[in-house]
Amino acid sequence: TSLRDSGYSAHEVAAVLALRPDRLADVAQRLNAVRAFNALPEAASLAAANKRIGNILKKAAGDAHITNGVQTALLKEPAEQALNARMQVVLPQADAMFEQGDYAASLKALAVLRNEVDAFFDGVMVQAEQADLRQNRQALLKHLHQAMNRVADLAQLAGA
């Protein structure tokens, strides 16, 4: 309740605590980052996409295994190629900011992926008939999901 008394929403608190941060000192920093992210125009769309990705990955758990590596040769649709290309630029930046402890900047860096993420879900059938395409798309989403959830479980913000 003291976090709620500090003015953080239940969704913001749940998003941070879902990851069970090792250090209590990290909690306030992560909450501030989540609040800053939540104020971005891209936040609602990315939180909803993150929730959708989580659901896809849960369902895919029985699908042999999702590799960590994305095979670019298997990226057939323009929207998945664009998302992968943008992730190659953005994720290292977001990771570097996270490692420096700048959680807000890390989340803000990820916000630029919104258009590519939206286009991916509009133009790509994740559950393709071909196993190699399906697993590659799942791997792409897994990579994005891991990056998006380093600071907090952003799916907790969906519908906030």
Solvent accessible surface area in square Angstrom, and as a share of the most:
residue,aa,sasa,rsa
1,T,142,0.83
2,S,82,0.53
3,L,50,0.25
4,R,127,0.46
5,D,120,0.62
6,S,74,0.48
7,G,48,0.46
8,Y,25,0.10
9,S,45,0.29
10,A,51,0.39
11,H,77,0.34
12,E,11,0.05
13,V,19,0.11
14,A,39,0.31
15,A,0,0.00
16,V,0,0.00
17,L,78,0.39
18,A,49,0.38
19,L,66,0.33
20,R,198,0.72
21,P,26,0.17
22,D,146,0.76
23,R,146,0.53
24,L,157,0.78
25,A,77,0.60
26,D,10,0.05
27,V,10,0.06
28,A,54,0.42
29,Q,78,0.35
30,R,24,0.09
31,L,0,0.00
32,N,82,0.42
33,A,1,0.01
34,V,0,0.00
35,R,96,0.35
36,A,49,0.38
37,F,3,0.01
38,N,52,0.27
39,A,87,0.67
40,L,38,0.19
41,P,110,0.69
42,E,44,0.20
43,A,3,0.02
44,A,79,0.61
45,S,26,0.16
46,L,2,0.01
47,A,1,0.01
48,A,54,0.42
49,A,8,0.06
50,N,0,0.00
51,K,102,0.43
52,R,120,0.44
53,I,0,0.00
54,G,12,0.12
55,N,68,0.35
56,I,24,0.12
57,L,25,0.13
58,K,154,0.65
59,K,161,0.68
60,A,2,0.01
61,A,76,0.59
62,G,74,0.71
63,D,29,0.15
64,A,76,0.59
65,H,119,0.53
66,I,30,0.15
67,T,55,0.32
68,N,107,0.55
69,G,45,0.43
70,V,35,0.20
71,Q,107,0.48
72,T,91,0.53
73,A,84,0.65
74,L,30,0.15
75,L,7,0.03
76,K,114,0.48
77,E,64,0.29
78,P,101,0.64
79,A,17,0.13
80,E,0,0.00
81,Q,87,0.39
82,A,48,0.37
83,L,0,0.00
84,N,10,0.05
85,A,59,0.46
86,R,90,0.33
87,M,1,0.00
88,Q,105,0.47
89,V,89,0.51
90,V,4,0.02
91,L,7,0.03
92,P,77,0.49
93,Q,88,0.39
94,A,2,0.02
95,D,52,0.27
96,A,47,0.37
97,M,62,0.27
98,F,31,0.13
99,E,121,0.54
100,Q,145,0.64
101,G,20,0.19
102,D,65,0.34
103,Y,17,0.06
104,A,40,0.31
105,A,29,0.23
106,S,5,0.03
107,L,1,0.01
108,K,125,0.53
109,A,17,0.13
110,L,5,0.03
111,A,4,0.03
112,V,69,0.40
113,L,1,0.01
114,R,80,0.29
115,N,111,0.57
116,E,28,0.13
117,V,1,0.00
118,D,47,0.24
119,A,45,0.35
120,F,0,0.00
121,F,25,0.10
122,D,127,0.66
123,G,46,0.44
124,V,13,0.08
125,M,136,0.61
126,V,10,0.06
127,Q,80,0.35
128,A,12,0.10
129,E,173,0.78
130,Q,103,0.46
131,A,51,0.39
132,D,64,0.33
133,L,19,0.09
134,R,50,0.18
135,Q,41,0.18
136,N,5,0.03
137,R,11,0.04
138,Q,0,0.00
139,A,0,0.00
140,L,0,0.00
141,L,1,0.00
142,K,51,0.21
143,H,74,0.33
144,L,0,0.00
145,H,46,0.21
146,Q,92,0.41
147,A,13,0.10
148,M,3,0.01
149,N,21,0.11
150,R,74,0.27
151,V,2,0.01
152,A,0,0.00
153,D,32,0.17
154,L,1,0.00
155,A,24,0.19
156,Q,68,0.30
157,L,6,0.03
158,A,20,0.15
159,G,85,0.82
160,A,76,0.59
